[in-house]
Amino acid sequence: MSRIDTDANKMLCYCLGVRYGAVVETIREHDYRTVSQVTRGCKAGGGCRSCHPEIEELIEEVRMERQGGEGVFATLGRLFRRK
């Protein structure tokens, strides 16, 4: 499962109370490409910054989604999934 498929109601940024759905929607709506843009757009990542790697993964997956491809993390997950 890719990060972009995470339950929209699951908390992503605990410091500022921002959920996955809000972050994905913000990235898609504004075509954001950096964590700082996402932080300005929805506040996620503006606290302790521990969610920055997840935000970066979401940005990459939305970018790949737009290109009609699979994100790098989804590809790695598929390749290394135990059978």
C-alpha positions as CSV (number, residue, x, y, z in Angstrom):
1,M,0.0,0.0,0.0
2,S,1.3,3.4,-0.9
3,R,1.2,6.4,1.5
4,I,-1.3,8.1,-0.8
5,D,-3.8,5.2,-0.1
6,T,-3.6,5.8,3.7
7,D,-6.9,6.4,5.4
8,A,-7.7,10.1,4.9
9,N,-8.7,10.5,8.5
10,K,-5.5,9.1,9.9
11,M,-3.3,11.7,11.6
12,L,-0.2,12.7,9.7
13,C,1.0,15.8,11.6
14,Y,0.3,15.3,15.3
15,C,1.8,18.6,16.3
16,L,-0.7,20.6,14.3
17,G,-3.5,18.1,14.0
18,V,-3.4,17.6,10.2
19,R,-4.7,14.4,8.7
20,Y,-3.5,12.5,5.6
21,G,-6.5,13.5,3.6
22,A,-5.9,17.2,4.1
23,V,-2.3,16.9,3.0
24,V,-3.0,14.9,-0.1
25,E,-5.8,17.3,-1.0
26,T,-3.5,20.3,-0.6
27,I,-0.8,18.7,-2.7
28,R,-3.2,17.8,-5.5
29,E,-5.1,21.1,-5.5
30,H,-2.0,23.3,-5.6
31,D,0.5,21.0,-7.3
32,Y,2.9,21.5,-4.5
33,R,6.4,20.1,-4.9
34,T,8.1,20.8,-1.6
35,V,7.4,20.2,2.1
36,S,7.6,24.0,2.8
37,Q,4.8,24.6,0.3
38,V,2.7,22.0,1.9
39,T,3.4,23.5,5.3
40,R,2.3,26.9,4.1
41,G,-0.8,25.4,2.5
42,C,-2.2,23.3,5.3
43,K,0.3,23.6,8.3
44,A,1.4,20.0,8.2
45,G,5.1,19.7,9.0
46,G,5.3,23.1,10.8
47,G,5.9,21.6,14.2
48,C,8.6,19.1,15.1
49,R,9.2,18.1,11.5
50,S,9.1,14.4,12.1
51,C,6.4,14.0,9.4
52,H,8.5,15.6,6.7
53,P,9.6,12.2,5.2
54,E,6.0,11.2,4.9
55,I,5.0,14.5,3.3
56,E,7.9,14.0,0.8
57,E,6.6,10.6,0.0
58,L,3.1,11.9,-0.6
59,I,4.4,14.7,-2.9
60,E,6.3,12.1,-4.9
61,E,3.3,9.8,-5.2
62,V,0.9,12.6,-6.3
63,R,3.5,13.6,-8.9
64,M,3.7,10.0,-10.2
65,E,-0.1,9.7,-10.1
66,R,-0.3,12.8,-12.4
67,Q,2.2,11.2,-14.8
68,G,0.1,8.0,-14.8
69,G,2.8,6.0,-13.2
70,E,3.6,4.3,-9.9
71,G,5.5,6.2,-7.2
72,V,8.9,5.1,-6.2
73,F,7.7,4.0,-2.7
74,A,4.8,2.0,-4.2
75,T,7.2,0.3,-6.6
76,L,9.6,-0.6,-3.9
77,G,6.8,-1.9,-1.7
78,R,5.5,-4.0,-4.5
79,L,9.0,-5.4,-5.4
80,F,9.9,-6.2,-1.8
81,R,6.6,-7.5,-0.6
82,R,6.8,-10.9,1.0
83,K,5.0,-13.6,-0.8
